[in-house]
């Protein structure tokens, strides 16, 4: 008897970059060549093979002359590069995972709260790393070494965890790169020296290529979800929230462990009803026995991210009013503006009860 075909809803949003820059070293790498083949198949015509490994300055080289034009041009540009060796040493990424495992930096979407605004500098092009095969081959020594999940009483069963969504949305670019599929297959089939898990989170829905992969239950695909009005107002050029939920159902039926990244949580008008409807919609698509985790991240901003976001989205209606926030100071003097204690407590209490009620099988990983 053959297994029933796994069905995926059609993707609702596929990015076509206007311009692709490819460095010489990237074009020589096997993953770089696979990406080039995908770009050709996707009909991306403006692909520039550079004579060396330096990217041109986007301003003045077709990138627009004013800041706005340069920003939009950068957002529509993909670069295929080999990152500097300093990127090879994997860093911890609390509270999500033991290690950050990047396949790219940058994202073509336009979320007006984008967390990348506070962490990446320079023009916001999407840089795809061409050395993926070498990176994957070099992961064994990290197994058993992490501090966030490895060996911990709460999350030790996840093994050593690798987070692929720190600086990009891996599914936003998957149709052009195949990088996430390559990672999923490697995690699913490699003879690892100990238990491991790949983690990725996304605001996209293009999951068809992932469903039949030999994932071995070693990749947890999480979907970044929000109240419908937050998605509509602030998450430009992403897949709609209902489409992400349909994709979540599809990967859960394909046997992937799955997760919800509910982020950034905002106490918008009617938030209880809106987040309640979100959790109900999730419960409706998950098959019985789904291995489900939940991560909850409230909205926050830093002075630097606010400045960058206002520069990128000057007309945004996103609330970034310091006087309505509590200031949290980090060890090295960093400043973060979060919701006041009472708002946090109200949100958290509601979410914990709503999750226990609507998704009782879910494992709650953290609230921040
Ligand atoms: S999908 Fe994620 S990475 Fe992309 S713009 Fe939105 S918040 Fe930023």
Boltz pocket constraint, residues with backbone or C-beta under 6 A from the ligand:
constraints:
  - pocket:
      binder: B
      contacts: [[A, 106], [A, 107], [A, 108], [A, 109], [A, 110], [A, 111], [A, 113], [A, 114], [A, 115], [A, 116], [A, 167], [A, 168], [A, 169], [A, 203], [A, 236], [A, 238]]
      max_distance: 6.0
